[in-house]
Amino acid sequence: MKSIPVSGPLFSGNEIKYVTDCITTSWVSTGKYITKFEKKFARFCNSSYALTTSSGTSSLHLTLLALGIKPGDEVMIPDLTYVSTANAIKYVGATPVFVEVDKDIWSIDPEELEKKITKRTKAIIVVHLYGHPADMDRINSIAKEHKLVVIEDVCQAHGAEYKTKKVGSLSKAGCFSFSGAKIITTGEGGMITSDDNNLIEVCTAMRRNFASKNNNFFHTDIGYNYRLTNIQAALGLAQLERINSLIRVKIRNAMLYDSILKDVVSVQLPTEKSWAKNIYWLYSIVLKKPGLRDKLVEYLSTKGIETRRFFVPMHKLPVYKQKVRFPVTEFLSENGLSLPSGLALTSTDIEFVSSHVKKFLKKHA
Ligand SMILES: Cc1ncc(COP(=O)(O)O)c(C=O)c1O
């Protein structure tokens, strides 16, 4: 039986050429591809600077450190996100404060956010979930009023736009991931984008153990090894050269899913607000009738169709357990799933997946 993965990369450009160049020249660790990747990524996001890191998690960690977030501080995040968003706050000793999400776009709800601001709140990490941007103007204006810094977690939304501006350029810093399932991948890897030269300089120093510039093993503070390798950057650069066409593939696939599933009343499809460009990183749906999602996941897996459940809310994880109720987040988490969205997906695959989703829902109407 053919298996249809939930995600997956497409290496059809200069990947082999650039990676081979690293190996044949022995520039595997540091090298020219890192700077090339950073410069091109900054241009792509319309940011002044871009800095490679070892992961999305380390990007978030470095950014919080550079902004001086420390024990006693509170950082707001959506309750529905990948655990790294919360963990990075813990790494710096601060407290993540979970906030309810918006029912349509699934990112932090600005009204709920405002209600949770305290004297200790220092920052907000906005997550552009599954490829749709958060409502940045509203969030930025709340942040301005309360003197909070905004960081974007862009791990799932490379190339998405808010009022024609690229995400990652709409706040103090954007934190990206290039792990295997992302629109472009370096295996594991990350990037920080910012217009703040000082933030990038501090992150650069921390990223290589605060080594002094001439690298004579004089370290001015305790840092980290959070660097991306030249081989990884070579892979990233080759994909970045084609990112616009990769995004077009994601959008085209989403439009095909939409056209087949639009009549299914028992399902909430991904949306695109009038001010947004959704890049549909994972085409994600929510079943309106509770209790069916896991059965659908099982049914689809018998047909070779891989899916991914939505995240478990942060407040339900053992390390972050809290007695709070976030009805929207909880409903999405229990009833949401991502359908196959890999870059190598064919129209026939999408028709096959959609027909089985429809068949299952008709039977369970
Ligand atoms: C929303 C979000 N934040 C952070 C991360 C962490 O990125 P990484 O796995 O590269 O550390 C991910 C990874 O999938 C993510 O989806």
The ligand as an SDF file (V2000), in Angstrom:
LIG
                    3D

 16 16  0  0  0  0  0  0  0  0999 V2000
    5.6860   26.7160   16.6450 C   0  0  0  0  0  0  0  0  0  0  0  0
    7.0470   26.1100   16.8090 C   0  0  0  0  0  0  0  0  0  0  0  0
    7.9240   26.7050   17.6260 N   0  0  0  0  0  0  0  0  0  0  0  0
    9.1600   26.2120   17.8110 C   0  0  0  0  0  0  0  0  0  0  0  0
    9.5900   25.0710   17.1550 C   0  0  0  0  0  0  0  0  0  0  0  0
   10.9530   24.5290   17.4240 C   0  0  0  0  0  0  0  0  0  0  0  0
   11.7540   24.4460   16.2800 O   0  0  0  0  0  0  0  0  0  0  0  0
   12.9370   23.3590   16.2450 P   0  0  0  0  0  0  0  0  0  0  0  0
   12.3340   22.0160   16.2030 O   0  0  0  0  0  0  0  0  0  0  0  0
   13.7080   23.7150   15.0120 O   0  0  0  0  0  0  0  0  0  0  0  0
   13.7580   23.5660   17.4820 O   0  0  0  0  0  0  0  0  0  0  0  0
    8.7090   24.4190   16.2890 C   0  0  0  0  0  0  0  0  0  0  0  0
    9.1160   23.2010   15.5820 C   0  0  0  0  0  0  0  0  0  0  0  0
    8.4010   22.5170   14.9460 O   0  0  0  0  0  0  0  0  0  0  0  0
    7.4010   24.9290   16.1160 C   0  0  0  0  0  0  0  0  0  0  0  0
    6.5030   24.3370   15.3160 O   0  0  0  0  0  0  0  0  0  0  0  0
  1  2  1  0
  2  3  1  0
  2 15  2  0
  3  4  2  0
  4  5  1  0
  5  6  1  0
  5 12  2  0
  6  7  1  0
  7  8  1  0
  8  9  2  0
  8 10  1  0
  8 11  1  0
 12 13  1  0
 12 15  1  0
 13 14  2  0
 15 16  1  0
M  END
$$$$
